[in-house]
Amino acid sequence: MYQCVCDGCGKAYVDEDRGFCAWADESYAADAAYEDGWTEIDGKDYCPDCYDYDEETDEYKPKSDDKQ
Ligand SMILES: [Zn+2]
């Protein structure tokens, strides 16, 4: 089974509506997380707490990259 784990805080994605925390395929795990607000940046997965929208570059970026 696969989980989608945040590269920012290390938290695993949990689908609270359906009670899932692991999927049979890695891409299913990622798809479920992305539908719930997670995103991929440079090949890493981030939960909604760990990325920001950068209006200057029109891109999402991990929060840990700058001020903390
Ligand atoms: Zn996170």
N, CA, C, O and the ligand as a Tripos MOL2 file, in Angstrom:
@<TRIPOS>MOLECULE
protein
  273   271    69     0     0
PROTEIN
NO_CHARGES

@<TRIPOS>ATOM
      1 N           0.8410   -1.1930    0.0000 N.3       1 MET1
      2 CA          0.0000    0.0000    0.0000 C.3       1 MET1
      3 C           0.8820    1.2510    0.0000 C.2       1 MET1
      4 O           2.0100    1.2520    0.4930 O.2       1 MET1
      5 N           0.3190    2.3050   -0.5710 N.am      2 TYR2
      6 CA          1.0870    3.5440   -0.6780 C.3       2 TYR2
      7 C           0.3810    4.6810    0.0540 C.2       2 TYR2
      8 O          -0.8450    4.7150    0.1620 O.2       2 TYR2
      9 N           1.1850    5.5970    0.5450 N.am      3 GLN3
     10 CA          0.6690    6.8220    1.1390 C.3       3 GLN3
     11 C           1.2960    8.0070    0.4340 C.2       3 GLN3
     12 O           2.4020    7.9140   -0.0990 O.2       3 GLN3
     13 N           0.5880    9.1170    0.4360 N.am      4 CYS4
     14 CA          1.1550   10.3560   -0.0570 C.3       4 CYS4
     15 C           1.6590   11.1340    1.1590 C.2       4 CYS4
     16 O           0.8730   11.5530    2.0080 O.2       4 CYS4
     17 N           2.9720   11.3190    1.2310 N.am      5 VAL5
     18 CA          3.5760   11.9530    2.4020 C.3       5 VAL5
     19 C           4.0920   13.3380    2.0290 C.2       5 VAL5
     20 O           4.7550   13.5130    1.0070 O.2       5 VAL5
     21 N           3.7790   14.3110    2.8670 N.am      6 CYS6
     22 CA          4.2160   15.6830    2.6250 C.3       6 CYS6
     23 C           5.7180   15.8130    2.8330 C.2       6 CYS6
     24 O           6.2570   15.3880    3.8550 O.2       6 CYS6
     25 N           6.3960   16.4180    1.8300 N.am      7 ASP7
     26 CA          7.8330   16.6240    1.9700 C.3       7 ASP7
     27 C           8.1610   17.8160    2.8540 C.2       7 ASP7
     28 O           9.3150   18.0250    3.2290 O.2       7 ASP7
     29 N           7.1450   18.5930    3.1820 N.am      8 GLY8
     30 CA          7.3880   19.7360    4.0580 C.3       8 GLY8
     31 C           7.3500   19.3470    5.5200 C.2       8 GLY8
     32 O           8.3040   19.6100    6.2520 O.2       8 GLY8
     33 N           6.2630   18.7240    5.9610 N.am      9 CYS9
     34 CA          6.0970   18.4380    7.3880 C.3       9 CYS9
     35 C           6.1250   16.9440    7.7050 C.2       9 CYS9
     36 O           6.1350   16.5600    8.8740 O.2       9 CYS9
     37 N           6.1370   16.0940    6.6630 N.am     10 GLY10
     38 CA          6.2210   14.6650    6.9110 C.3      10 GLY10
     39 C           4.9000   13.9920    7.2070 C.2      10 GLY10
     40 O           4.8520   12.7970    7.4980 O.2      10 GLY10
     41 N           3.8270   14.7620    7.1340 N.am     11 LYS11
     42 CA          2.4970   14.2270    7.4080 C.3      11 LYS11
     43 C           2.0050   13.3900    6.2250 C.2      11 LYS11
     44 O           2.2500   13.7500    5.0740 O.2      11 LYS11
     45 N           1.3220   12.2900    6.4920 N.am     12 ALA12
     46 CA          0.7310   11.4710    5.4340 C.3      12 ALA12
     47 C          -0.6900   11.9500    5.1600 C.2      12 ALA12
     48 O          -1.4360   12.3010    6.0740 O.2      12 ALA12
     49 N          -1.0410   11.9530    3.8830 N.am     13 TYR13
     50 CA         -2.3920   12.3700    3.5300 C.3      13 TYR13
     51 C          -3.4120   11.3350    3.9870 C.2      13 TYR13
     52 O          -3.2170   10.1330    3.8050 O.2      13 TYR13
     53 N          -4.5150   11.8200    4.5900 N.am     14 VAL14
     54 CA         -5.6170   10.9510    4.9900 C.3      14 VAL14
     55 C          -6.8980   11.4820    4.3590 C.2      14 VAL14
     56 O          -7.2280   12.6600    4.4970 O.2      14 VAL14
     57 N          -7.6090   10.6110    3.6730 N.am     15 ASP15
     58 CA         -8.9120   10.9740    3.1270 C.3      15 ASP15
     59 C          -9.9430   10.7840    4.2300 C.2      15 ASP15
     60 O         -10.4380    9.6800    4.4600 O.2      15 ASP15
     61 N         -10.2510   11.8780    4.9020 N.am     16 GLU16
     62 CA        -11.1100   11.7640    6.0830 C.3      16 GLU16
     63 C         -12.5450   11.4210    5.7140 C.2      16 GLU16
     64 O         -13.2540   10.7910    6.4990 O.2      16 GLU16
     65 N         -12.9790   11.8290    4.5250 N.am     17 ASP17
     66 CA        -14.3510   11.5170    4.1170 C.3      17 ASP17
     67 C         -14.5590   10.0130    3.9760 C.2      17 ASP17
     68 O         -15.5760    9.4630    4.3990 O.2      17 ASP17
     69 N         -13.5690    9.3670    3.3700 N.am     18 ARG18
     70 CA        -13.7150    7.9340    3.1140 C.3      18 ARG18
     71 C         -12.9470    7.0730    4.1090 C.2      18 ARG18
     72 O         -13.0770    5.8490    4.1080 O.2      18 ARG18
     73 N         -12.1500    7.7090    4.9540 N.am     19 GLY19
     74 CA        -11.4080    6.9670    5.9490 C.3      19 GLY19
     75 C         -10.2020    6.2300    5.4040 C.2      19 GLY19
     76 O          -9.7250    5.2710    6.0120 O.2      19 GLY19
     77 N          -9.7000    6.6830    4.2440 N.am     20 PHE20
     78 CA         -8.5220    6.0410    3.6640 C.3      20 PHE20
     79 C          -7.2550    6.7540    4.1140 C.2      20 PHE20
     80 O          -7.2380    7.9760    4.2540 O.2      20 PHE20
     81 N          -6.1970    5.9850    4.3400 N.am     21 CYS21
     82 CA         -4.9060    6.6160    4.5440 C.3      21 CYS21
     83 C          -3.8390    5.9210    3.7140 C.2      21 CYS21
     84 O          -2.6740    6.3150    3.7590 O.2      21 CYS21
     85 N          -4.2160    4.8830    2.9490 N.am     22 ALA22
     86 CA         -3.2690    4.1790    2.0930 C.3      22 ALA22
     87 C          -4.0080    3.6660    0.8640 C.2      22 ALA22
     88 O          -5.1890    3.3230    0.9250 O.2      22 ALA22
     89 N          -3.2880    3.6210   -0.2490 N.am     23 TRP23
     90 CA         -3.9030    3.2300   -1.5150 C.3      23 TRP23
     91 C          -3.0750    2.1210   -2.1610 C.2      23 TRP23
     92 O          -1.8930    1.9540   -1.8610 O.2      23 TRP23
     93 N          -3.7190    1.3700   -3.0500 N.am     24 ALA24
     94 CA         -3.0560    0.2240   -3.6690 C.3      24 ALA24
     95 C          -1.9850    0.6420   -4.6700 C.2      24 ALA24
     96 O          -1.0880   -0.1350   -4.9980 O.2      24 ALA24
     97 N          -2.0900    1.8740   -5.1480 N.am     25 ASP25
     98 CA         -1.1650    2.3380   -6.1690 C.3      25 ASP25
     99 C          -0.6690    3.7350   -5.7800 C.2      25 ASP25
    100 O          -1.4240    4.5460   -5.2440 O.2      25 ASP25
    101 N           0.5980    4.0010   -6.0560 N.am     26 GLU26
    102 CA          1.1720    5.2780   -5.6550 C.3      26 GLU26
    103 C           0.4620    6.4540   -6.3270 C.2      26 GLU26
    104 O           0.2830    7.5090   -5.7190 O.2      26 GLU26
    105 N           0.0570    6.2620   -7.6000 N.am     27 SER27
    106 CA         -0.5890    7.3750   -8.2870 C.3      27 SER27
    107 C          -1.9880    7.6350   -7.7380 C.2      27 SER27
    108 O          -2.4500    8.7760   -7.7510 O.2      27 SER27
    109 N          -2.6650    6.6030   -7.2580 N.am     28 TYR28
    110 CA         -3.9800    6.8200   -6.6370 C.3      28 TYR28
    111 C          -3.8250    7.6340   -5.3580 C.2      28 TYR28
    112 O          -4.6160    8.5360   -5.0810 O.2      28 TYR28
    113 N          -2.8150    7.3100   -4.5980 N.am     29 ALA29
    114 CA         -2.5700    8.0400   -3.3590 C.3      29 ALA29
    115 C          -2.3320    9.5170   -3.6560 C.2      29 ALA29
    116 O          -2.8750   10.3890   -2.9780 O.2      29 ALA29
    117 N          -1.5190    9.7910   -4.6710 N.am     30 ALA30
    118 CA         -1.2190   11.1750   -5.0290 C.3      30 ALA30
    119 C          -2.4570   11.8790   -5.5690 C.2      30 ALA30
    120 O          -2.7310   13.0220   -5.2050 O.2      30 ALA30
    121 N          -3.2090   11.1980   -6.4410 N.am     31 ASP31
    122 CA         -4.4020   11.8170   -7.0150 C.3      31 ASP31
    123 C          -5.4040   12.1990   -5.9280 C.2      31 ASP31
    124 O          -5.9870   13.2830   -5.9640 O.2      31 ASP31
    125 N          -5.5960   11.3100   -4.9720 N.am     32 ALA32
    126 CA         -6.5390   11.5850   -3.8900 C.3      32 ALA32
    127 C          -6.0730   12.8010   -3.0900 C.2      32 ALA32
    128 O          -6.8850   13.6430   -2.7070 O.2      32 ALA32
    129 N          -4.7940   12.8890   -2.8430 N.am     33 ALA33
    130 CA         -4.2570   14.0160   -2.0830 C.3      33 ALA33
    131 C          -4.3910   15.3190   -2.8770 C.2      33 ALA33
    132 O          -4.7710   16.3490   -2.3200 O.2      33 ALA33
    133 N          -4.0800   15.2750   -4.1820 N.am     34 TYR34
    134 CA         -4.1460   16.4990   -4.9910 C.3      34 TYR34
    135 C          -5.5730   17.0210   -5.0690 C.2      34 TYR34
    136 O          -5.7980   18.2310   -5.1010 O.2      34 TYR34
    137 N          -6.5410   16.0980   -5.1000 N.am     35 GLU35
    138 CA         -7.9370   16.5340   -5.1430 C.3      35 GLU35
    139 C          -8.3270   17.2550   -3.8580 C.2      35 GLU35
    140 O          -9.3010   18.0070   -3.8260 O.2      35 GLU35
    141 N          -7.5710   17.0220   -2.8210 N.am     36 ASP36
    142 CA         -7.8880   17.6150   -1.5290 C.3      36 ASP36
    143 C          -6.9700   18.7810   -1.1810 C.2      36 ASP36
    144 O          -6.8470   19.1550   -0.0150 O.2      36 ASP36
    145 N          -6.3290   19.3510   -2.1950 N.am     37 GLY37
    146 CA         -5.5780   20.5750   -1.9670 C.3      37 GLY37
    147 C          -4.0720   20.4100   -1.8830 C.2      37 GLY37
    148 O          -3.3490   21.3990   -1.7630 O.2      37 GLY37
    149 N          -3.5850   19.1710   -1.9440 N.am     38 TRP38
    150 CA         -2.1450   18.9740   -1.9680 C.3      38 TRP38
    151 C          -1.6250   19.3240   -3.3530 C.2      38 TRP38
    152 O          -2.4000   19.4170   -4.3060 O.2      38 TRP38
    153 N          -0.3180   19.5170   -3.4690 N.am     39 THR39
    154 CA          0.2340   19.8130   -4.7750 C.3      39 THR39
    155 C           1.6300   19.2330   -4.9050 C.2      39 THR39
    156 O           2.2720   18.8720   -3.9190 O.2      39 THR39
    157 N           2.0830   19.1520   -6.1540 N.am     40 GLU40
    158 CA          3.4370   18.6640   -6.4150 C.3      40 GLU40
    159 C           4.2940   19.8170   -6.8700 C.2      40 GLU40
    160 O           3.9110   20.5690   -7.7660 O.2      40 GLU40
    161 N           5.4590   19.9620   -6.2540 N.am     41 ILE41
    162 CA          6.4100   20.9950   -6.6370 C.3      41 ILE41
    163 C           7.7700   20.3300   -6.8030 C.2      41 ILE41
    164 O           8.3040   19.7330   -5.8680 O.2      41 ILE41
    165 N           8.3220   20.4440   -8.0130 N.am     42 ASP42
    166 CA          9.6260   19.8410   -8.3000 C.3      42 ASP42
    167 C           9.6830   18.3660   -7.9150 C.2      42 ASP42
    168 O          10.6930   17.8960   -7.3910 O.2      42 ASP42
    169 N           8.5930   17.6370   -8.1760 N.am     43 GLY43
    170 CA          8.5940   16.2090   -7.9390 C.3      43 GLY43
    171 C           8.3480   15.7970   -6.5050 C.2      43 GLY43
    172 O           8.3880   14.6080   -6.1850 O.2      43 GLY43
    173 N           8.0890   16.7730   -5.6260 N.am     44 LYS44
    174 CA          7.7950   16.4580   -4.2360 C.3      44 LYS44
    175 C           6.3590   16.8350   -3.9280 C.2      44 LYS44
    176 O           5.7970   17.7350   -4.5530 O.2      44 LYS44
    177 N           5.7700   16.1500   -2.9720 N.am     45 ASP45
    178 CA          4.3860   16.4150   -2.6050 C.3      45 ASP45
    179 C           4.3200   17.3010   -1.3650 C.2      45 ASP45
    180 O           5.0840   17.1360   -0.4130 O.2      45 ASP45
    181 N           3.3790   18.2500   -1.4100 N.am     46 TYR46
    182 CA          3.2120   19.1490   -0.2690 C.3      46 TYR46
    183 C           1.7510   19.2650    0.1240 C.2      46 TYR46
    184 O           0.8710   19.3700   -0.7300 O.2      46 TYR46
    185 N           1.5040   19.2450    1.4320 N.am     47 CYS47
    186 CA          0.1510   19.4470    1.9260 C.3      47 CYS47
    187 C          -0.1690   20.9450    1.8940 C.2      47 CYS47
    188 O           0.7290   21.7710    1.7320 O.2      47 CYS47
    189 N          -1.4590   21.2940    2.0510 N.am     48 PRO48
    190 CA         -1.8400   22.7200    1.9420 C.3      48 PRO48
    191 C          -1.1480   23.6150    2.9640 C.2      48 PRO48
    192 O          -1.0560   24.8240    2.7540 O.2      48 PRO48
    193 N          -0.6640   23.0550    4.0530 N.am     49 ASP49
    194 CA          0.0180   23.8570    5.0710 C.3      49 ASP49
    195 C           1.4350   24.2310    4.6670 C.2      49 ASP49
    196 O           2.0400   25.1260    5.2570 O.2      49 ASP49
    197 N           1.9560   23.5520    3.6720 N.am     50 CYS50
    198 CA          3.3970   23.6330    3.4140 C.3      50 CYS50
    199 C           3.7590   24.2860    2.0830 C.2      50 CYS50
    200 O           4.9250   24.2740    1.6880 O.2      50 CYS50
    201 N           2.7810   24.8530    1.3920 N.am     51 TYR51
    202 CA          3.1490   25.6110    0.2000 C.3      51 TYR51
    203 C           2.3450   26.9010    0.1200 C.2      51 TYR51
    204 O           1.2700   27.0280    0.7070 O.2      51 TYR51
    205 N           2.8890   27.8390   -0.6140 N.am     52 ASP52
    206 CA          2.2460   29.1290   -0.8170 C.3      52 ASP52
    207 C           2.1690   29.4280   -2.3040 C.2      52 ASP52
    208 O           2.9470   28.9090   -3.1050 O.2      52 ASP52
    209 N           1.2260   30.2670   -2.6480 N.am     53 TYR53
    210 CA          1.1470   30.7540   -4.0140 C.3      53 TYR53
    211 C           1.9870   32.0180   -4.1290 C.2      53 TYR53
    212 O           1.8160   32.9640   -3.3600 O.2      53 TYR53
    213 N           2.8960   32.0220   -5.1010 N.am     54 ASP54
    214 CA          3.7620   33.1750   -5.3070 C.3      54 ASP54
    215 C           3.1900   34.0130   -6.4490 C.2      54 ASP54
    216 O           3.2380   33.6100   -7.6110 O.2      54 ASP54
    217 N           2.6500   35.1810   -6.1060 N.am     55 GLU55
    218 CA          1.9930   35.9960   -7.1250 C.3      55 GLU55
    219 C           2.9810   36.5480   -8.1440 C.2      55 GLU55
    220 O           2.6030   36.8150   -9.2840 O.2      55 GLU55
    221 N           4.2290   36.7230   -7.7550 N.am     56 GLU56
    222 CA          5.2110   37.2880   -8.6740 C.3      56 GLU56
    223 C           5.5650   36.3140   -9.7960 C.2      56 GLU56
    224 O           5.6690   36.7080  -10.9580 O.2      56 GLU56
    225 N           5.7460   35.0550   -9.4450 N.am     57 THR57
    226 CA          6.1300   34.0690  -10.4600 C.3      57 THR57
    227 C           4.9340   33.2740  -10.9550 C.2      57 THR57
    228 O           5.0590   32.4850  -11.8920 O.2      57 THR57
    229 N           3.7620   33.4750  -10.3280 N.am     58 ASP58
    230 CA          2.5530   32.7470  -10.7140 C.3      58 ASP58
    231 C           2.7350   31.2350  -10.5260 C.2      58 ASP58
    232 O           2.2440   30.4300  -11.3180 O.2      58 ASP58
    233 N           3.4460   30.8770   -9.4670 N.am     59 GLU59
    234 CA          3.7050   29.4630   -9.2060 C.3      59 GLU59
    235 C           3.5190   29.1640   -7.7250 C.2      59 GLU59
    236 O           3.5580   30.0580   -6.8800 O.2      59 GLU59
    237 N           3.3210   27.9020   -7.4410 N.am     60 TYR60
    238 CA          3.2950   27.4670   -6.0520 C.3      60 TYR60
    239 C           4.7200   27.1660   -5.6090 C.2      60 TYR60
    240 O           5.5540   26.7320   -6.4030 O.2      60 TYR60
    241 N           4.9820   27.4010   -4.3390 N.am     61 LYS61
    242 CA          6.3280   27.1230   -3.8360 C.3      61 LYS61
    243 C           6.2420   26.6460   -2.3870 C.2      61 LYS61
    244 O           5.3500   27.0530   -1.6440 O.2      61 LYS61
    245 N           7.1690   25.7870   -1.9970 N.am     62 PRO62
    246 CA          7.1830   25.3060   -0.6070 C.3      62 PRO62
    247 C           7.4560   26.4500    0.3500 C.2      62 PRO62
    248 O           8.2810   27.3190    0.0680 O.2      62 PRO62
    249 N           6.7680   26.4520    1.4770 N.am     63 LYS63
    250 CA          6.9620   27.5280    2.4560 C.3      63 LYS63
    251 C           8.3650   27.5170    3.0470 C.2      63 LYS63
    252 O           8.9000   28.5680    3.4000 O.2      63 LYS63
    253 N           8.9550   26.3480    3.1550 N.am     64 SER64
    254 CA         10.2500   26.2400    3.8110 C.3      64 SER64
    255 C          11.3600   26.9010    3.0000 C.2      64 SER64
    256 O          12.4720   27.0820    3.4960 O.2      64 SER64
    257 N          11.0560   27.2640    1.7380 N.am     65 ASP65
    258 CA         12.0660   27.8800    0.9030 C.3      65 ASP65
    259 C          12.4540   29.2800    1.3620 C.2      65 ASP65
    260 O          13.5840   29.7200    1.1500 O.2      65 ASP65
    261 N          11.5090   29.9790    1.9940 N.am     66 ASP66
    262 CA         11.8620   31.3240    2.4300 C.3      66 ASP66
    263 C          11.5730   31.4830    3.9150 C.2      66 ASP66
    264 O          11.6530   30.5230    4.6810 O.2      66 ASP66
    265 N          11.2420   32.6850    4.3050 N.am     67 LYS67
    266 CA         11.0360   33.0410    5.7120 C.3      67 LYS67
    267 C          10.3520   31.9290    6.5240 C.2      67 LYS67
    268 O           9.4270   31.2610    6.0620 O.2      67 LYS67
    269 N          10.8400   31.7730    7.7180 N.am     68 GLN68
    270 CA         10.2150   30.7990    8.6000 C.3      68 GLN68
    271 C          10.4720   31.1730   10.0330 C.2      68 GLN68
    272 O          10.0260   30.4740   10.9430 O.2      68 GLN68
    273 ZN          3.0110   19.5080    5.0710 Zn       69 ZN69
@<TRIPOS>BOND
     1     1     2 1
     2     2     3 1
     3     3     4 2
     4     3     5 am
     5     5     6 1
     6     6     7 1
     7     7     8 2
     8     7     9 am
     9     9    10 1
    10    10    11 1
    11    11    12 2
    12    11    13 am
    13    13    14 1
    14    14    15 1
    15    15    16 2
    16    15    17 am
    17    17    18 1
    18    18    19 1
    19    19    20 2
    20    19    21 am
    21    21    22 1
    22    22    23 1
    23    23    24 2
    24    23    25 am
    25    25    26 1
    26    26    27 1
    27    27    28 2
    28    27    29 am
    29    29    30 1
    30    30    31 1
    31    31    32 2
    32    31    33 am
    33    33    34 1
    34    34    35 1
    35    35    36 2
    36    35    37 am
    37    37    38 1
    38    38    39 1
    39    39    40 2
    40    39    41 am
    41    41    42 1
    42    42    43 1
    43    43    44 2
    44    43    45 am
    45    45    46 1
    46    46    47 1
    47    47    48 2
    48    47    49 am
    49    49    50 1
    50    50    51 1
    51    51    52 2
    52    51    53 am
    53    53    54 1
    54    54    55 1
    55    55    56 2
    56    55    57 am
    57    57    58 1
    58    58    59 1
    59    59    60 2
    60    59    61 am
    61    61    62 1
    62    62    63 1
    63    63    64 2
    64    63    65 am
    65    65    66 1
    66    66    67 1
    67    67    68 2
    68    67    69 am
    69    69    70 1
    70    70    71 1
    71    71    72 2
    72    71    73 am
    73    73    74 1
    74    74    75 1
    75    75    76 2
    76    75    77 am
    77    77    78 1
    78    78    79 1
    79    79    80 2
    80    79    81 am
    81    81    82 1
    82    82    83 1
    83    83    84 2
    84    83    85 am
    85    85    86 1
    86    86    87 1
    87    87    88 2
    88    87    89 am
    89    89    90 1
    90    90    91 1
    91    91    92 2
    92    91    93 am
    93    93    94 1
    94    94    95 1
    95    95    96 2
    96    95    97 am
    97    97    98 1
    98    98    99 1
    99    99   100 2
   100    99   101 am
   101   101   102 1
   102   102   103 1
   103   103   104 2
   104   103   105 am
   105   105   106 1
   106   106   107 1
   107   107   108 2
   108   107   109 am
   109   109   110 1
   110   110   111 1
   111   111   112 2
   112   111   113 am
   113   113   114 1
   114   114   115 1
   115   115   116 2
   116   115   117 am
   117   117   118 1
   118   118   119 1
   119   119   120 2
   120   119   121 am
   121   121   122 1
   122   122   123 1
   123   123   124 2
   124   123   125 am
   125   125   126 1
   126   126   127 1
   127   127   128 2
   128   127   129 am
   129   129   130 1
   130   130   131 1
   131   131   132 2
   132   131   133 am
   133   133   134 1
   134   134   135 1
   135   135   136 2
   136   135   137 am
   137   137   138 1
   138   138   139 1
   139   139   140 2
   140   139   141 am
   141   141   142 1
   142   142   143 1
   143   143   144 2
   144   143   145 am
   145   145   146 1
   146   146   147 1
   147   147   148 2
   148   147   149 am
   149   149   150 1
   150   150   151 1
   151   151   152 2
   152   151   153 am
   153   153   154 1
   154   154   155 1
   155   155   156 2
   156   155   157 am
   157   157   158 1
   158   158   159 1
   159   159   160 2
   160   159   161 am
   161   161   162 1
   162   162   163 1
   163   163   164 2
   164   163   165 am
   165   165   166 1
   166   166   167 1
   167   167   168 2
   168   167   169 am
   169   169   170 1
   170   170   171 1
   171   171   172 2
   172   171   173 am
   173   173   174 1
   174   174   175 1
   175   175   176 2
   176   175   177 am
   177   177   178 1
   178   178   179 1
   179   179   180 2
   180   179   181 am
   181   181   182 1
   182   182   183 1
   183   183   184 2
   184   183   185 am
   185   185   186 1
   186   186   187 1
   187   187   188 2
   188   187   189 am
   189   189   190 1
   190   190   191 1
   191   191   192 2
   192   191   193 am
   193   193   194 1
   194   194   195 1
   195   195   196 2
   196   195   197 am
   197   197   198 1
   198   198   199 1
   199   199   200 2
   200   199   201 am
   201   201   202 1
   202   202   203 1
   203   203   204 2
   204   203   205 am
   205   205   206 1
   206   206   207 1
   207   207   208 2
   208   207   209 am
   209   209   210 1
   210   210   211 1
   211   211   212 2
   212   211   213 am
   213   213   214 1
   214   214   215 1
   215   215   216 2
   216   215   217 am
   217   217   218 1
   218   218   219 1
   219   219   220 2
   220   219   221 am
   221   221   222 1
   222   222   223 1
   223   223   224 2
   224   223   225 am
   225   225   226 1
   226   226   227 1
   227   227   228 2
   228   227   229 am
   229   229   230 1
   230   230   231 1
   231   231   232 2
   232   231   233 am
   233   233   234 1
   234   234   235 1
   235   235   236 2
   236   235   237 am
   237   237   238 1
   238   238   239 1
   239   239   240 2
   240   239   241 am
   241   241   242 1
   242   242   243 1
   243   243   244 2
   244   243   245 am
   245   245   246 1
   246   246   247 1
   247   247   248 2
   248   247   249 am
   249   249   250 1
   250   250   251 1
   251   251   252 2
   252   251   253 am
   253   253   254 1
   254   254   255 1
   255   255   256 2
   256   255   257 am
   257   257   258 1
   258   258   259 1
   259   259   260 2
   260   259   261 am
   261   261   262 1
   262   262   263 1
   263   263   264 2
   264   263   265 am
   265   265   266 1
   266   266   267 1
   267   267   268 2
   268   267   269 am
   269   269   270 1
   270   270   271 1
   271   271   272 2
@<TRIPOS>SUBSTRUCTURE
     1 MET1         2 RESIDUE 1 A MET
     2 TYR2         6 RESIDUE 1 A TYR
     3 GLN3        10 RESIDUE 1 A GLN
     4 CYS4        14 RESIDUE 1 A CYS
     5 VAL5        18 RESIDUE 1 A VAL
     6 CYS6        22 RESIDUE 1 A CYS
     7 ASP7        26 RESIDUE 1 A ASP
     8 GLY8        30 RESIDUE 1 A GLY
     9 CYS9        34 RESIDUE 1 A CYS
    10 GLY10       38 RESIDUE 1 A GLY
    11 LYS11       42 RESIDUE 1 A LYS
    12 ALA12       46 RESIDUE 1 A ALA
    13 TYR13       50 RESIDUE 1 A TYR
    14 VAL14       54 RESIDUE 1 A VAL
    15 ASP15       58 RESIDUE 1 A ASP
    16 GLU16       62 RESIDUE 1 A GLU
    17 ASP17       66 RESIDUE 1 A ASP
    18 ARG18       70 RESIDUE 1 A ARG
    19 GLY19       74 RESIDUE 1 A GLY
    20 PHE20       78 RESIDUE 1 A PHE
    21 CYS21       82 RESIDUE 1 A CYS
    22 ALA22       86 RESIDUE 1 A ALA
    23 TRP23       90 RESIDUE 1 A TRP
    24 ALA24       94 RESIDUE 1 A ALA
    25 ASP25       98 RESIDUE 1 A ASP
    26 GLU26      102 RESIDUE 1 A GLU
    27 SER27      106 RESIDUE 1 A SER
    28 TYR28      110 RESIDUE 1 A TYR
    29 ALA29      114 RESIDUE 1 A ALA
    30 ALA30      118 RESIDUE 1 A ALA
    31 ASP31      122 RESIDUE 1 A ASP
    32 ALA32      126 RESIDUE 1 A ALA
    33 ALA33      130 RESIDUE 1 A ALA
    34 TYR34      134 RESIDUE 1 A TYR
    35 GLU35      138 RESIDUE 1 A GLU
    36 ASP36      142 RESIDUE 1 A ASP
    37 GLY37      146 RESIDUE 1 A GLY
    38 TRP38      150 RESIDUE 1 A TRP
    39 THR39      154 RESIDUE 1 A THR
    40 GLU40      158 RESIDUE 1 A GLU
    41 ILE41      162 RESIDUE 1 A ILE
    42 ASP42      166 RESIDUE 1 A ASP
    43 GLY43      170 RESIDUE 1 A GLY
    44 LYS44      174 RESIDUE 1 A LYS
    45 ASP45      178 RESIDUE 1 A ASP
    46 TYR46      182 RESIDUE 1 A TYR
    47 CYS47      186 RESIDUE 1 A CYS
    48 PRO48      190 RESIDUE 1 A PRO
    49 ASP49      194 RESIDUE 1 A ASP
    50 CYS50      198 RESIDUE 1 A CYS
    51 TYR51      202 RESIDUE 1 A TYR
    52 ASP52      206 RESIDUE 1 A ASP
    53 TYR53      210 RESIDUE 1 A TYR
    54 ASP54      214 RESIDUE 1 A ASP
    55 GLU55      218 RESIDUE 1 A GLU
    56 GLU56      222 RESIDUE 1 A GLU
    57 THR57      226 RESIDUE 1 A THR
    58 ASP58      230 RESIDUE 1 A ASP
    59 GLU59      234 RESIDUE 1 A GLU
    60 TYR60      238 RESIDUE 1 A TYR
    61 LYS61      242 RESIDUE 1 A LYS
    62 PRO62      246 RESIDUE 1 A PRO
    63 LYS63      250 RESIDUE 1 A LYS
    64 SER64      254 RESIDUE 1 A SER
    65 ASP65      258 RESIDUE 1 A ASP
    66 ASP66      262 RESIDUE 1 A ASP
    67 LYS67      266 RESIDUE 1 A LYS
    68 GLN68      270 RESIDUE 1 A GLN
    69 ZN69       273 GROUP 0 **** ****
